[in-house]
Amino acid sequence: MDLLNTLVDKGLRRELPTREEALAVLAASDDDLLDVVAAAGKVRRHWFGRRVKLNYLVNLKSGLCPEDCSYCSQRLGSKADILKYTWLKPDEASRAAAAGLAGGAKRVCLVASGRGPTDRDVDRVSDTIKAIKEQNEDVEVCACLGLLSDGQAERLREAGADAYNHNLNTSEGTYGEITTTHTYADRVDTVHKAHAAGLSACSGLIAGMGETDEDLVDVVFSLRELDPDSVPVNFLIPFEGTPLAKEWNLTPQRCLLILAMVRFVCPDVEVRIAGGREVHLRTMQPLALHLANSIFLGDYLTSEGQAGKADLDMIADAGFEVEGSEQVTLPEHRAAAGGGCGSHEGAGCGSHEGAEGAGCGSHEGAEGAGCGSHEGGGVCGTAATAAAAVPTAAEPRTDLVAVRRRGAGTDLAPNA
């Protein structure tokens, strides 16, 4: 198809697609799904080969959050029956991280619920980073602690942190419908602080919260503007006891189209399949590896993932290989520039002149329909055809939502 050929060519040149092209990907029919995956897979393989980076989450402090993010099981007022505990000690966190590293992870993501860290919290996390790096010199450490104050990103960098995660989650236009206790601008400011401190920025989205296709394109275009090195794509886990418990809007096909759109817009960044992978992609998970080059190993913050060994078997059976600690994740031009998806001079995926849209926010690994005109052609043909392709609500799969009862904060062995 002409559109897919155009998108592949743009992806290989790190050139920004148009909004209409991105919307057309999301509107593709089931008949065109494999063609879309194959096209986006060419872009993924060009920049990342068949490598899959494994990341491992350690929830340093669970629940009891004062923020009201509607998607989050740890939110203010949440009735979700999740684990609740205060800060893990550095040696406890280090032991938890070791399990993931033994399972093949090369990055440990240290996450803590809350609006943002106090200076004492930064000291705690700094001690934890040092403890992990003393035991595993080559490990990458990403911190995800909420909104940062001036100077905190620099302190984390000095302690040995390699990256900082702060997600946008949804479009700027709809952000106030999801969260009221902080703003979209607060989120953007924290990503800028991470960049300025020399940390690798990690920022992504949550799909499945009732957003439109336009919202998804807006947030991904905004992420490209923010220039993160990695973009986690979360699929909402509708936890009972949260405001979005009834939002079952995703199908495996829909998830694949979202991942393909992200790959086309940010072709040379680490696209990571994050929370909700098992719940919404289900048996289609291996196909998603043709679009994303990174996943979380084992469990998430408050929910269980599939067995760590099953993750490894899936990667091998699909013909991919786990990325080793000696391998550099990002393409050479990005790794050398230390930049993200394209706004830094001499790096990224092309010019942003005229780029539109904005984004929104969440914790890494958060547990958590319309479409534009296709005049002039698209993946699925006419606008009338595209309208018919908008997915209907999926059947709730509450049987696949399992609250984490093992690993960090418990006496049971972690899943890795």
VENBELJO-V61875 format. One record per run of one state. SS is the DSSP state (2 for helix, 1 for strand, 0 for the rest). FROM is the first residue (numbers start at 1). TO is the last residue. If there is no record, write none. Layout:
# VENBELJO-V61875
SS FROM TO
SS FROM TO
This chain:
# VENBELJO-V61875
0 1 1
2 2 13
0 14 18
2 19 26
0 27 29
2 30 48
0 49 50
1 51 62
0 63 84
1 85 85
0 86 89
2 90 102
0 103 106
1 107 112
0 113 118
2 119 135
0 136 139
1 140 144
0 145 151
2 152 159
0 160 162
1 163 165
0 166 166
1 167 167
0 168 168
1 169 169
0 170 171
2 172 178
0 179 183
2 184 196
0 197 199
1 200 202
0 203 204
1 205 207
0 208 212
2 213 226
0 227 229
1 230 235
0 236 251
2 252 265
0 266 269
1 270 273
0 274 276
2 277 288
0 289 293
1 294 296
0 297 302
1 303 303
0 304 307
2 308 317
0 318 320
1 321 322
0 323 331
2 332 337
0 338 361
1 362 362
0 363 382
2 383 389
0 390 397
2 398 400
0 401 402
1 403 403
0 404 416
